Structure formats: C-alpha cells, structure tokens
C-alpha cells in the first residue's frame, strides 16, 4: 500500500518519476531519481496532506518523491514512541534527514531561564534530558531551545548571565551524544513581544558565552527579516555560530516568493558558504488545496535555481 502511495505521489508531482520505453517489442518502465535541490529543505507534516493524505509514512514518501531530503517536526517530542520510531525508520529508508524538534515547554508569557530561579532551571534541564532519547529514535542532531520571556524586574545583563548558565548545563547534557541545541531568536515587533532572545547578534554573543559545540543558532529568516533585515550580511557575520535555518517569507509567513525577501539570492549565499545542514520550511501555504501545495513546491524549485 505504501509503495503504491509513493508511486502515486511521484506521478502527482510536476516531474513524473516513471517513464516507459519499448525495447524489442516489449514495454519497460524505468524509475527516474527525484529532483535534486542544492540545499536540504525540510517540509513539515501536513504541508502536502492534500496530495499524500494523513498517513505520516505516505507524507514522507511524497516529500521524498518531490526531491525533499529532510523533515522538520516541532512537535515530535509529543508524538508516541511508536510514531517516533516509525518516522525514524521511514526517514532512514528514504534517505531523509531529521531537522529540529522543540526540546522543552516554551515560556511565552512568564520569565523562566532569565530569572535564575533554580527550580525553573531544573524543569528545563529535565526536559532537555528527555529530548535525548527522542533524538536517538528519529535520528535528529538539532533540537530547538527558546530561553523564554524577559524578566521585567531584572537588568538585561543579569538575565543574559542566567540564560548562559542554564545553557551551559544543557550543553553538558547534549554534548556527549553529539546533539546540538539551536537557539531561535523570535521577533518582538509582530509575533512574540517580550521574548528575551530576539536577534542574531544577541544569539551570537550568547553562543560565544556558552562556548560549546552543543549550543548554536537557529537562524529563522522570517523572524530575522522583521527584527533586523539585512539577511545576508547578518548570516555572514554570525556564520560560525549558525547550525540551522528556518524559512518563511515576510509579510505573511508563507512560502518563498509571497513576500519581500529575495530567496534566490539568500539560498545562493547559504549554498555558496558550503552549508550541509537543514533548512526548515516553517511556514504556511499561501493557497489552499492541491494547487497550494504544488505552488509551495514550485516556489522552492524557482528559489533554488541559482546555478
């Protein structure tokens, strides 16, 4: 059933995976390789469900048939162990790489890591430790961490010190397993007012302060475009500390070409730097239905065309 779904998914795409030829009076069928992108773009579950249905394996097969070689699933930690194992085995079979999932409960409205409160830090570290087994099941390397809300009663210098101390302890958990927590700056202007970590320079300084290969930056270009713009120079300046990217055009947080960012130039720059990691497609589809899903795929084909 799943192999049938994979073939159907391939035939539904813009590039057919199957071709027929007649040799000595007999018809033979050959299977073409999926298209090859320059970078590892990672869709999320649900992005192509109109084509692939609700089944997770069928969705992964559709993604791979369309040329995508990675998956992003922020909510992976909340899935059952059985589903995590199934996803991990399926990605291994398809030659796909796991992108990020979120390590812990994010404090959107109350200060936690910024406060220096030991009880709050212990809860965070417990959730970090729990993420190790999840990462092993799905073959993940990168795990998202968000330091949470600012403490309105505490100077930013103290808050920064408290966050660095918590992240040093988290790094000590991740580092022996070869795992990397990636810190995600979030824009304050539109989506997440009051969050502590809000731009690339700040994340860069914190990673330098932690001083561990297990603590790097998740550069979400949607948030960065809102908070600071100047994407390519900022990526270049923070390059040594960036381990992961996320994509979303602005305004609207939809696929490339729906907003103001020149994605072809951004992707060309990232590829030219030799980036081998994952770029999570953390955005919605601008149009509904199968046509909207096809528009997402075509947008990535166009933006990736920078040879």
C-alpha positions in Angstrom: 0.0 0.0 0.0 2.8 2.5 0.9 4.8 1.7 -2.2 1.6 2.4 -4.2 1.2 5.7 -2.4 4.8 6.6 -3.1 4.3 6.0 -6.9 1.1 7.9 -6.9 2.7 10.8 -5.1 5.5 10.8 -7.6 3.1 10.8 -10.6 1.1 13.7 -9.0 4.2 15.9 -9.0 5.4 18.3 -11.5 8.1 15.9 -12.7 7.0 12.3 -13.4 9.1 9.7 -11.7 8.1 7.0 -14.2 8.8 6.7 -17.9 8.0 4.0 -20.4 10.1 2.8 -23.4 9.6 0.0 -26.0 12.6 -2.3 -26.5 12.4 -5.3 -28.9 8.6 -5.1 -28.8 8.4 -5.1 -25.0 7.4 -2.1 -22.8 9.8 -1.5 -19.9 9.4 1.0 -17.1 12.3 3.0 -15.6 12.2 5.0 -12.4 13.9 8.4 -12.5 15.6 9.8 -9.5 13.8 12.6 -7.6 14.8 16.2 -8.4 17.9 17.3 -6.6 17.8 20.6 -4.7 21.0 22.4 -3.9 20.0 22.5 -0.2 18.2 20.3 2.3 14.8 21.9 2.5 12.6 20.3 5.2 8.8 20.3 4.9 6.6 19.6 7.9 3.8 17.1 8.3 0.5 18.5 6.9 2.2 20.6 4.3 1.3 18.2 1.5 -1.6 16.3 3.0 -4.0 17.1 0.1 -1.7 15.1 -2.1 -0.5 12.4 0.4 -3.3 12.1 2.9 -3.0 12.0 6.7 -0.7 8.9 6.9 2.7 10.0 8.1 4.6 7.5 6.0 2.7 8.4 2.9 3.6 12.1 3.6 7.2 11.3 4.0 7.2 9.3 0.7 5.6 12.2 -1.1 8.1 14.7 0.2 11.0 12.4 -0.9 9.4 11.8 -4.3 9.3 15.6 -4.8 13.0 15.9 -4.0 12.9 17.0 -0.3 15.6 15.2 1.7 14.7 16.3 5.2 11.8 16.7 7.6 11.0 19.3 10.3 8.6 18.5 13.1 8.5 20.9 16.0 6.0 18.7 17.9 8.0 15.4 17.5 8.6 15.1 21.3 4.8 15.0 21.8 4.3 12.0 19.5 4.1 8.4 20.7 7.3 6.4 20.9 5.8 4.1 18.3 5.3 7.0 15.9 8.7 8.4 16.6 10.3 5.0 15.8 8.2 4.6 12.6 9.2 8.1 11.4 12.8 7.4 12.2 12.9 4.1 10.3 11.0 5.6 7.4 13.3 8.5 7.0 16.3 6.1 7.1 14.7 4.0 4.4 14.1 7.1 2.2 17.5 8.7 2.8 16.0 11.7 4.6 17.5 13.7 7.5 15.6 14.8 10.6 15.5 18.6 11.2 14.6 20.2 14.5 12.0 19.4 17.1 11.4 21.6 20.3 13.2 20.3 23.4 11.1 21.9 26.2 7.9 23.8 27.1 8.5 27.4 25.9 7.6 30.1 28.4 5.7 32.6 26.2 4.4 35.0 28.9 6.4 34.4 32.1 10.1 34.7 32.7 11.9 31.4 33.4 15.5 31.0 32.4 16.1 34.7 32.6 15.3 34.8 36.3 18.0 32.5 37.6 15.3 30.6 39.5 16.9 27.2 40.2 13.6 25.3 40.3 12.6 26.6 36.8 16.1 25.8 35.5 15.8 22.2 36.8 12.5 21.7 35.0 14.1 23.0 31.8 17.1 20.7 32.2 14.9 17.7 32.9 13.0 18.3 29.6 16.3 18.7 27.8 17.5 15.3 29.1 14.2 13.7 28.0 14.8 15.0 24.5 18.0 12.9 24.1 16.0 9.6 23.7 13.6 11.3 21.2 16.6 12.5 19.1 18.0 9.0 19.0 14.7 7.5 17.8 14.3 9.8 14.9 18.0 10.4 14.1 17.9 14.1 15.0 21.0 16.2 15.6 19.5 19.7 16.2 17.0 20.5 18.9 15.3 23.9 19.3 15.6 25.8 22.6 13.9 29.2 23.3 15.1 30.9 26.5 11.6 32.4 27.1 10.2 35.7 28.3 12.2 38.6 29.7 12.1 39.4 33.4 10.8 42.9 33.6 12.3 43.5 37.1 15.9 42.4 36.2 18.6 44.1 34.3 19.4 42.5 30.9 23.0 41.8 32.0 21.8 39.6 34.8 19.3 37.9 32.6 21.9 37.2 30.0 24.2 35.6 32.6 21.3 33.5 33.9 20.5 32.2 30.4 24.1 31.4 29.7 24.4 29.4 32.9 21.3 27.4 32.1 22.5 26.8 28.5 26.0 25.7 29.7 24.2 23.0 31.8 22.0 22.0 28.9 25.1 21.7 26.6 26.7 19.3 29.1 23.7 17.1 28.6 23.6 17.3 24.8 27.3 17.3 24.0 28.2 13.7 24.9 25.5 12.5 22.5 26.7 14.7 19.6 23.5 16.7 19.8 23.2 20.4 19.2 20.6 22.8 20.7 19.8 25.6 18.4 18.7 28.9 19.9 15.9 30.6 18.0 15.6 34.4 18.1 12.0 35.5 17.8 10.7 38.8 16.6 9.2 41.1 19.2 7.5 43.5 16.8 4.8 41.3 15.4 4.6 37.8 16.8 6.3 37.5 20.2 6.5 40.7 22.2 8.5 40.3 25.4 10.7 37.4 24.4 14.3 37.5 25.7 16.1 36.3 22.5 15.2 38.5 19.6 18.0 38.9 17.1 21.1 37.2 15.6 23.8 39.4 17.3 22.3 38.6 20.7 22.2 34.9 19.9 25.8 35.1 18.6 27.0 36.7 21.9 25.2 34.1 24.0 26.6 31.1 22.0 30.1 32.6 22.4 29.4 32.9 26.1 28.3 29.3 26.4 31.3 28.2 24.4 30.1 24.7 23.5 29.6 22.9 20.1 26.3 21.9 21.5 25.0 25.4 21.6 24.4 27.2 18.2 21.9 29.5 16.4 18.7 28.6 14.6 18.5 31.5 12.1 14.8 31.9 11.3 14.8 34.2 8.3 11.2 35.2 8.8 11.9 36.5 12.3 15.2 38.0 11.3 13.7 39.9 8.4 11.2 41.5 10.8 13.7 42.1 13.7 16.7 43.3 11.7 16.5 42.7 8.0 19.9 42.8 6.3 19.7 39.0 6.0 22.8 38.1 4.0 25.3 40.3 5.9 23.9 39.1 9.3 24.1 35.5 8.2 27.7 36.1 7.2 28.6 37.8 10.5 27.0 35.0 12.6 28.1 32.2 10.3 30.4 30.4 12.8 27.5 30.0 15.3 24.7 29.1 12.9 23.8 25.4 12.7 20.3 25.6 11.3 17.9 27.7 9.2 14.2 28.2 9.0 12.3 29.8 6.1 9.2 31.9 5.8 8.6 34.9 3.7 7.6 38.3 5.1 4.9 39.6 5.4 2.6 36.6 5.8 5.0 33.8 6.8 4.2 31.7 3.6 6.4 30.1 1.0 9.2 31.9 -0.8 8.1 34.4 -3.5 5.0 35.5 -1.5 6.8 38.4 0.3 9.7 40.8 0.1 12.7 38.5 0.5 14.9 37.6 -2.5 15.2 33.9 -1.6 17.1 33.0 -4.7 20.0 35.2 -3.5 19.7 34.1 0.1 19.8 30.4 -0.8 22.6 31.0 -3.3 24.6 32.6 -0.5 24.0 29.8 2.0 24.8 27.2 -0.6 28.0 29.1 -1.5 29.1 29.0 2.1 29.1 25.2 1.9 26.1 24.7 4.2 25.3 21.0 4.6 22.6 21.2 7.2 18.8 21.5 7.1 16.6 24.5 6.2 13.2 24.0 7.9 10.1 25.1 5.9 8.4 26.7 8.9 5.7 28.5 7.1 2.2 28.0 5.8 0.9 27.5 2.3 -0.3 30.7 0.7 -3.1 28.9 -1.2 -5.4 26.0 -0.2 -5.7 22.5 -1.6 -3.5 20.7 -4.1 -2.9 23.8 -6.1 -1.5 25.5 -3.0 0.8 22.5 -2.2 2.0 22.5 -5.8 2.7 26.2 -5.5 4.9 25.6 -2.5 7.0 23.0 -4.4 7.3 25.3 -7.4 8.4 28.1 -5.2 11.3 26.1 -3.9 12.2 24.9 -7.4 12.4 28.5 -8.5 14.2 29.9 -5.4 16.8 27.0 -5.6 17.6 27.7 -9.2 20.8 29.7 -8.8 23.3 27.7 -10.8 
